[in-house]
Amino acid sequence: MAKDWSPDGFILDLDGTVYTGSRPIPGAAEAVAYLRAKGKRIVFLSNRGNISRRMCRERLEAIGIPCEAEDIILTSSVVSRYLAEHEPDARVWVLGEQGLRDELAAHGVRFAARPQEADRLVVTLHETLTYAELNDAFRAVRAGARIIATNADRTFPGEDGEAIDVGGLLAALTHTTGTEVDTVVGKPSPLMAEAALDRLGLPPERCMVIGDSLASDIAMGRRMGLRTALVLTGSATREAAMALDEAERPDWILDSLADIRRLLEEMER
Amino acid sequence: MAKDWSPDGFILDLDGTVYTGSRPIPGAAEAVAYLRAKGKRIVFLSNRGNISRRMCRERLEAIGIPCEAEDIILTSSVVSRYLAEHEPDARVWVLGEQGLRDELAAHGVRFAARPQEADRLVVTLHETLTYAELNDAFRAVRAGARIIATNADRTFPGEDGEAIDVGGLLAALTHTTGTEVDTVVGKPSPLMAEAALDRLGLPPERCMVIGDSLASDIAMGRRMGLRTALVLTGSATREAAMALDEAERPDWILDSLADIRRLLEEMER
């Protein structure tokens, strides 16, 4: 990396980077406060689609990171905006939790009364999933609903270890229906990066994305021309990062978000 | 088919052939009574792994088909016998319902106390599945448990339409863990056909399998040298059957099990 570069904007992943479930990553709140004190702009960008921005903001404030709801970009809000803008007449069936329904309703998206009447199935993480709900989603797809997913991550770092993410639910649906997923909103999709850069008001080359997922955070950053830093507090290991081709590897590997201070000091020395 | 052949033994599928959920297929009970009156031997062979033979026997009796528990061959009993015989020291974790646990316990199979301690994950249909249970199964596999499944059918004919079968749960697990399924007990596996022929006490060339699934019933019959008849009261259509290569096509296609009487009368005329 060029010695004379340092970022003006930061796109911070949440699960596995800032917190793990309800537990903060040690030093994360201090790192965010430090960046803000240095005048850096920050948005939080998560593939979580099962919570609303309001719920997420409360979670961040509980661990000492105050922010505006607009500084939080979740797949629940991005998928809602996408549907409202591109498919305003679509009736949707939701496989997901209330947080997603709240965001969809807030964007004026219409809900189907029965799975068989849906034009779109919206899938997100659903930690209270039941077989009956999975089956309703299956029936929506069999009746012709196209699948839009908040994200396609296979796993996420849960409070008591790695857990099945949306990718697992999608695999169950695509395998049993023979229908592929139509649209994935979440990282590494450009939809997410564009929403983040919009909010930051900065060009990609002035920004750094920091996250724990090679497939989501780092891949998105690489694709969009952002600088990338992997943290080792979540899904990925240093070995997995180093095993990638150079073009896919993160620019930096940090033990945790707390190390961003040291990295920035080195850059700006 | 040779005009001079008629079967001595019948292997009858259950879901979609004899009943659909709790509803009998019209004429099925009469067909079974007719075959018995003709001195034909009958076993019932189902990929269901979420019920015990006792539960299944009660269900058959409720629709007018009395039988011995030993005339019912389910994947729950076959997987239990398989594990007891081949892996007596294995500790298993179950993704499935009480019926499977009952059969495993009856065969002396040992249960792991935690997913992480399991040598084997046994997966079956689970109509009250929750995310937490799916996640426990995921954790068992991540910790090294090999996957054995009662069956790998993608869908089954439920009371209110096609529903997600074990194949969907397996897809969620294999996609998120990167681990393939080790053993599938159910049709078309020879384990099932062998159990059925054992009970009938007949060689395969004297027997006919009747079922609604091309991938399970007909494929198993073809593979094991049994004559095969597809019924159109479940998963498959006539068109799907005719689209297969001749070597995979059923020998006969019946609108329903009730038509076995007419077929047998033609054979024996």
Interface residues (C-beta under 8 A of the other chain):
Chain A: H126 E127 T128 L129 T130 Y131 A132 L134 N135 F138 R139 R142 R154 T155 G158 G161 E162 A163 I164 D165 G167 G168 L169 L170 A171 A172 L173 T174 H175 T176
Chain B: H126 E127 T128 L129 T130 Y131 A132 L134 N135 F138 R139 R142 R154 T155 G158 G161 E162 A163 I164 D165 G167 G168 L169 L170 A171 A172 L173 T174 H175 T176
